[in-house]
């Protein structure tokens, strides 16, 4: 209550001062004594109201330019970047109404962008970019850079739908032959981030590998090819993934990364043992967007596919023992793989078995056996009566 009372007094004092001095040449000087108190009390509402009242009453915005600069200086002394963002928003909102003034505060805008990134306030950063669209007549490269910044901010805010929309808009200004390489690379990397956010890891891995093959520097090559391998191994088994594995293994430089050994294992058409899973997980767990359960499920799907080289039919119980899961989880994984055309097999529910390759003769024999078993069981019941 005491803090609210202090904020109310600040508000009344500032409002009265602005209404009485809005046309005075020394209004900036008169406002300055209030500022230190407002900031020390973290009175964001009053700070914001100052600039709302100035926008409402001031006819000559140049009168308050000294006050704006004084405010920026005081904000820069605040240690917490999150608090600096909250104060700065009021000034930026005021400047949006006076475009002619904004050129004099470019450094302040850059500081705001930096503070949003440091504090993780990416929604505020998105709003800032949306309010500062480049002027008509801007070059293709300027427009592309603007949209890519907006895409990046949306990705950091985990707003991947909006990020994808903005990337589509950015593509209108992207040209393979005349766009600077750094912008082309940024475009592809952001495309990958959107795919990662949507958990379409296979698409992300493909694009990251493409970036690695034409990377402008060694650091980018190493980062992009390692991430390409990581997202390739967590992608569900498919022909597309197999083709990507082949491309990766044909690049001799890829073997320097620990995750390459998992690429080799998954390409060898052999089962991954339980004890190996934890070892391989340790090699990719630094990629924060990947969950361990997703990785384990991918290994299970790999093993389910490879079991077809050892069995033509196999019970759910045995599958569970091999992949380290219970029967219900086996059924769920198998069903999803068959539906996605990732596994060429059929589920025989009466016998609780999986039939690989859907051999018609074999399938008929098994179904006949199931029928005979049911007839035999029924006969036994009848005979007992």
N, C-alpha and C positions, 0 to 999 in steps of 0.2 A: 504493500500500500504506500509506503514512504517513497519508493522509487517512482511509482505512478504519480504521486503528488509532485515530485520534483520535475518529472517530465511535463506535467500539466502547467506548472509555473514557467518552465522554459518556453513552452508553446505559446502561452499568453503573452509573455514578454516579447518574443520574436515577432509574433503576429502584429502586436501593437506598434512595434518599432517600424516594421515594413510599411504598414498602412500610413504611418505618419511621415515617412521619409522616402517613399518610393521614387520621388523625382529629385531627391537631393544628391548633389555631386559626391557627397561624402558618405553615402549609404554603406558602401563597402567597409569603410573605416568604423562605422557605428556597429556593424554586425559582427566584426571580428572578436570583440571581447566575449561574446556568447559562445563562440565556437569551441574553445578549449573546454569549457564546462560541459557542453553537449557531448563532445567526444569522450571525455573522461567518464561520463555517466552512461556511455553507450546508448545514448538517446537517439536511436535511429529514426523514430517517427518524427521528432522535431527537426532533425537534420533534413529529412526528406521534405518536410513541410516548408522549410525555408525556401527551397528551390521551386516548390509548387507556387508559393505566394509571390516569389520574384517573377516567375513566368506569367502570373496572373496580373500583376500590377505594373511591372517595369515596361516602359515604352522604349527605352534606350538601353538594350542589354549591355552595351559597352560600359555602362556605369558600374556593373557588378563584376566586370572582368577581374579587377584586383581581388575581390572577395573569392572568386572561383580559384584563382591561383593560390591564395592564402589557404583555402580549404584543402586543395590538393597537397600542399606542403604539410599540413597537419595530418592528413590521411596517411601520407607516406611514412609518418613517424609511428603509426600503429603497427605493432609487431605481427599480429595475426592476419594472414592474407585473406581469410574468410571475412573478417571484419572490414578489411579494406574494400572488398567487393561490395559489401552491404552499403558502405558510405558512398562509394564511387557511383553506384547506380543512380543516385539522385542527381548527381552532376551530369551524367551522361544523358539522362532523361531531359534535363533542362537544355543541354546543347543540341539535342535532336530537333528542338523547335527553332534553332538559329543556325542553319547549316553554314552560314558565312563565318561563324565563330570557330567551327570545328577544326579548321586547318591549324589553328594555333594551339591545339591540344592533342596532336597526334601521339606525342610521347606518353601522355596520360592514358590514351586509349590502349597503347601497347602494354603499359603497366597493368591495366585492367585485365587484358587478355592473359597476361602472365599470372596474375593473381587468381583468376578463375581456374587456370590449369593447376596451379599449386594447391588450391583448396578443394579441387574436385567439383567445383560448381559449374558443371558443363551445361546445364539447362540455362543458366544465366549467360553463358558464352554463346549458346545458340541464339538466344534472344538478341544479344548484341549484334551478331552477324546479320540476323534477319532485319535489324533496324538500320543497317549500314550497307545497303546494296550499292555496288559501284555505279557511278554516274553513267548515263547514256554516252556512247562513244568510246567506252573503255575497250581495250584490246582483248582479243580472244584469250591471251595468256592471263590477263588480269581477271577476266571473268572466270576462267578455269580455276585459278588459284583461290578466288573467293569461294566458289562452290565446293572445292575440295576442303577448305577450312571448315565450311559448314557441315560437310559430310563427316569430317573427323570429329567435330564437336558432338554431333548426334551419335556417332559410334561410342564415344567416351561416356555419353549419357545413356547408353544401352537402348537408344531409340533407333533400332535398325531399319524399321519401316520408313521413317523419315529420311534416314541416311541413304537408303536405296533410291528414294525419289529424287533426292538432291544429286546423287551420282548420275542418274539418268539425265538430269539437266546439265550436269557438268560435261557429259559426253558430247554435247553439241559444240563445245569449244575445244575438243581434243582432236588433234590431227597427227597421225603417225609420223609424217615426214617433217612437219615444221613446229610441232610442240616441243619445248625444251625437255630433255631426257629426265630431269629431276621431277617434272610434273607428270610425265608419263608413268614413271615409277611410283609416284605417290598415288596416282589414280589406281594402278593395279594393286598396290598394297591395301588401299582402302576398300577396294572390291573384295579382297581376301578377308578383311576384318568383318565386312557385312556377312559374308558366307559363314564365317566362324560364329558370328552372333546368331545366325539362323541355324547353326549346327549342320550345315551342308559342307562337311569337312572335305569331301572329295573335290568339290569345286575350288575351295580355298587352297588345297594342296596343289592342284594343277596350276593355278595362277601364281602361287609362290614359287613353284619350280620354274615357271616361265620367267619370272623376274630374276631368279638366280642365274639363269643362262645368259642374260644380257646386262647383269648388274654393273653399275658404273664404278663401283669400288669393292674392295675385298670384304669390308665389314658388312656391306649389304648382301653380298653373295653368301657369306657364312650364315647370316641371320635368316635369309629367305630360304636357303636350301635345307637348313636344319628344321625350320618350321614346316616346310613342305613335307619332309619325311615324317615328322610327328603327326601331322594331320592326315597323311596318307595311311599310317598304321592304325589310326582310330576310325578310319572310314570303314563301313561295312564291306565285306568281300564283294567284288564285282569285276567284270572284264575291264572296266575303265580303271579300276585300282590296279589290276594286274599290269596293264599297259604302262601306268605311271611308275610302278615298281621297276619295270624294265628300263624306263628312261633314267630313273635315278641311279640304278646299278651300272648303267653305261657311262655315268659321269664318275671318273676315278676319284675326283676330289671329295665325293660324298662319303667315302669310306673313313674319313678322318673323324666322323661324328659317331658317338656311341650308339645312337638310335639306328645306325646303318645295320648293325647286327640283327636287329629285329626285322628289318626289311628282308634281310637274307633268310631268316627263319620262316617268315611268312611266305616267301617265294619258293621255299624248298618243298612245299606240299607235305609237311609233316606236322604232327600234333605239337602244340605248345604245352609243356608240362606246368603243373601248378607252381612248382618252385621257381620256374622261369618268369612267371607273371610279375612277381614282386620285383625281381631284378630289372625287368624291362620298364616297369612303372617308375622306378627310380630314375630312369634315363629321360623320361618325358614329363614328370610331374611339375617341373618348373613352368610349364605352359599353363598359366592360371585358368584358361578357359576350358580346359579338359577335366572332366570328372573321372575319378577312378572307376566308378561303376560302369561308365560308358566304355572305358578301355577294356574292362573285364568282359563286358558283353560282346565287344568286337572279337576278342580272343575266343570266346565261346562259339561265336558264329563261324570263325575260321575253323575251329576244331570240328564243328558239326559238318562243315563242307568236306573236310579231309577224311572224315570217318568213312565216307562213301568209297574210298579206295581200299578199305579193309573189310567192309560189310556190304552186303546187298540189302539186308534187313537187320534192324537192331531195335531192341526194346527201349522204351523211354527210361526204364530203370537203369539199363546199362549206359545209355547216353548221359544220364545224370551223373553216374559214377565217373565217366570219362571227362566230362566238362566241369564237374564240381558244382552241380546244381540239383534241385529237386525236380520231380516229374512235371509239376505244374509250370515251373519256369522253363523247362525244356520245351514243353508244348507251346508256350507263348513265343519263345524265340524261333522255333521251327515254323510255326504258323506265319509269323511276320516275314521270315526269309522266303518261304514259298510264295506268299502274296506279292512280294517285291521281286520275284523271279531271281532270287539269289541262291536258291537251293532247288535242285531238280529231284524232287521226292514227293511222296504222298503219305499222308497220315492215315494209318489204319486204327481207328478208335476202338473197335471191339477187342482187338488183341494188344492194344497199347504199344504198337510198334511203328517204326518209320521205314517205309519202303523206298530205297534209293533208285533213281533212274526210271521209276514207274514202268518196270518190265511187265507187259500185259499178262504173259503166261504165269509169271511168278505171283503177280497180284491175284490172279484167279485161283491159283493153288492155295494161297494163304486165306483168301476169303472162303474157299470151300472148307478148309480146315476149321475155320471159325464156326461155320454152319454145322459141321459134323460134331464139333465139341458141344454146341448148344443142344443138338438132337440127343447126343449121348447123355448129357446131364438131365434132360427132360425125361428120357427113358428110365433112368435110375429113380427119379422121383415117382414115376408112375408105378414101377415095379415094387417100390416100397409100400405103396398103398394096397 
